[in-house]
Amino acid sequence: MFFRKRTVTSLAGVFCATALSACVSGNPRTLYELSKFDPLSADPAGIAVAVKTDRKLHLRQGDVMLRMALASEDKNRAFDERFVLTVIEDKEPAGFGQALKPNEHVLSAAIAAEDRQRFRAAQARARAARAEDATEGKGSISVSINGGCTSGPLDLKETTVRSYMRTQAGGRFFPLTGEMKITEVLENKKSSAIRIPSCEIKLSK
């Protein structure tokens, strides 16, 4: 595969770091959707990620980032582009369609309109390198969530998170991971040691 597709998600350091296809091993629909997804030709306006979690957990602008990179000895080919995704809270995105509990909400994030042309330019550079067979498999695309905050006390032993992705406008979100408890996936699994900062701004309910 020319470009590796990886996801890294975190609410307090490290949440999940695995190849997308490995994140959802055994989910036929997700494996099918990912097999169709070509990050080098996808419309950036249609790419989005979503997280289903407790209503007291939030993501702020700047917490979610998409990275597309190509390592090469040829400096004219190498690039490392990072895109801060626009976060939308407390509004279920179109095409989500998953059941929510009363205490849950969906956080979604997408490439900002002002960054889409830069994303397309990175795609074009990667396609050119692929066409000339000059990549040596060193390309990658990843989504990372490197922050988060809480608007109230959480039962960390019960709080769960599940991540989803959409690869095209008008498409449906498909799960990237199963339902996971924070204490099951953080590197430090002792809930007493988990620290999620309080949100500094008042968030609408």
Summary of the structure (lengths in Angstrom):
residues: 205
radius of gyration: 17.3
end to end distance: 42.8
largest distance: 54.0
contacts: 594
relative contact order: 0.28
helix: 19%
strand: 33%
